[in-house]
Amino acid sequence: MRIIIIFVYYTERMKKIILITLMFCGSLGFGQTASAGKDTTHFIQLTGIIITDSLYRVPFARVGDMTTRRGTLADYYGYFALVVHPGDTIQFSCLGYKKKTYIVPDTTRLNQISLVQIMTVDTLTTDPVDVYPWPSREQFAKAFVYMDLPDDDLKLAQQRLSPQEMAFVGALLTADGGQAYSASRMLQYQQNYTRGQGPVNNLLNPAAWNEFLKGIGTGRYQLSQ
């Protein structure tokens, strides 16, 4: 009785092994038949540029060979280069554009193919989302009441025209043509006025001392302690 059970067990196990072996051989033969239709020894240099329908270049697009599972990326100017085989399926994809597919002709004998691939803009629509900076109505009402409103245009203009602001801006500006000409003429006038003699020294000028003392008495000049 034990011998019969062991024989039946090994018989069922052998059937499973034979069935798995036949399935593996069949899939292997199918793969060889499918790949035998393509010339895998013929290499083609596929180069080109990826642009939009408005003739703008598409940078950094993905160029993938769906047959060999290889791929590359286009550069900033949309140029790409990839080695393919006849009959390969090339897929072009980029965020914001619809995917495009190009099949390499299986009857070509060329060693290089140049391609201009046009991509179409893909518009993605989503449900509207309302974003609020406050999590509740109470916080919104509080923030609205205590809101610190910015100054209007008139207030900003008055701040820009304040004496401190004008003095700061004036210190950064250089003399224009008119000011440079006036300074040059004034220097030339002083040189002509004192030509042939020493320069004027107001420390010995009584009129200058009289004007200075009047200025102190009237408050024009203030002496700092």
HELIX and SHEET records of a PDB file:
HELIX    1   1 ARG A    2  ALA A   36  1                                  35    
HELIX    2   2 ARG A  137  VAL A  145  1                                   9    
HELIX    3   3 ASP A  153  ARG A  160  1                                   8    
HELIX    4   4 PRO A  163  LEU A  172  1                                  10    
HELIX    5   5 GLY A  177  TYR A  193  1                                  17    
HELIX    6   6 ASN A  202  LEU A  204  5                                   3    
HELIX    7   7 PRO A  206  THR A  218  1                                  13    
SHEET    1   A 3 TYR A  79  VAL A  84  0                                        
SHEET    2   A 3 ILE A  44  THR A  52 -1                                        
SHEET    3   A 3 GLN A 112  MET A 119  1                                        
SHEET    1   B 4 ARG A  70  LEU A  73  0                                        
SHEET    2   B 4 ARG A  62  ASP A  65 -1                                        
SHEET    3   B 4 THR A  89  SER A  93 -1                                        
SHEET    4   B 4 LYS A 100  ILE A 103 -1                                        
END                                                                             
